[in-house]
Amino acid sequence: MTANAPAFSRACELFNDDVFVPLEGILPQPVFVKIEALNTAGSVKIKTALNLINTMEKEGQILPDSRIIESSSGNLGVALSMICAGRGYDFTCVVDPNASARNIKIMEALGTHIVTVTEPDENGGYLGTRIRYIKRLLGEDPRVVWTNQYANPANAEAHRQWTATAIDQRFPRLDYLFIGAGTTGTLMGCVRHFRAHRPEVKIVAVDVAGSVTFGCKPGKRHIPGLGASRRPELFDPAGLFAMEMIDERDTIGMCRHLAQRHGFLAGGSTGTVLAAVLAWKPRLGKEAVIGAISPDLGERYLDTIYNDDWVKARFGEVPRLGFSPATAA
Ligand SMILES: Cc1ncc(COP(=O)(O)O)c(C=O)c1O
């Protein structure tokens, strides 16, 4: 287990920062993929959740009778559900219709209260509506505490101290690191670490078309994980080498390619990040050492990305790898 990992006191808080897989066939050289799905809770988000709760406990913001609330497309909700159940906190997760049904079932099994908002916000997403709901509750009950993953520095700090350090230790040489942007906690934590210690590492931030985080036009998105209909407070483009936007059809094409050609059943954000790596193929050079973060696996997307009917209903056809010219192999 990683040297930087805390001494785990509960099984539900375990994570493993040491798994990197060389993925062949996307570029002439291997792409080193950091697999986060082997953490408890099945995603990168256990580290975010752990540091949010630890920090807020330490600062006296969470008390034994606190009622914790968070807005999550699923993975942070699952991770917080586990930690809250383990530590005896009441937890409510505010989700929207894009949240995976499996994640909701897991959270319910862990005793979490689920609230689903269905009214789109002014940008066509649901984040604004989810946050308005939380703010209303905060005004009604003084025991309610919002971990606020979009603005809480403890989110990025988790990834600075754990995720980025683990990547740094694994690669004596690293030229490019591709990272997806949701709350941008993973991204900002890595930017902070590498700017301070290895500024030569070029960080490419990846988001999906329809997200407003990088300043692009809002639009409809269907796959949870990456993207936001409201720019996360944590996001700061300083220190990024580049920002790349990927069409969700390329996400699906890449996910299905990885599953059927590589036996790698990837989650949606992994497909998006690797579609960005492929789009960058002409710019990377054959000698460059490339890393990419894979936040979760595909089991949670069997009814969506990997379901032909779901895909056809939203995109008209099942996209193949190379849907757009940028990702044509
Ligand atoms: C599957 C998946 N990928 C990527 C991300 C984005 O990570 P971050 O919020 O640190 O930007 C999330 C966040 O929820 C996620 O669930």
The ligand as an ORCA input file, in Angstrom:
! r2SCAN-3c Opt
* xyz 0 1
  C     -16.248      8.839    -12.377
  C     -15.696     10.169    -12.038
  N     -14.713     10.648    -12.781
  C     -14.184     11.854    -12.552
  C     -14.633     12.652    -11.554
  C     -14.054     14.014    -11.394
  O     -13.224     14.150    -10.301
  P     -13.093     15.564     -9.620
  O     -14.387     15.838     -8.953
  O     -11.979     15.402     -8.652
  O     -12.811     16.578    -10.681
  C     -15.678     12.201    -10.761
  C     -16.231     13.056     -9.738
  O     -17.291     12.791     -9.205
  C     -16.212     10.922    -10.997
  O     -17.211     10.434    -10.267
*
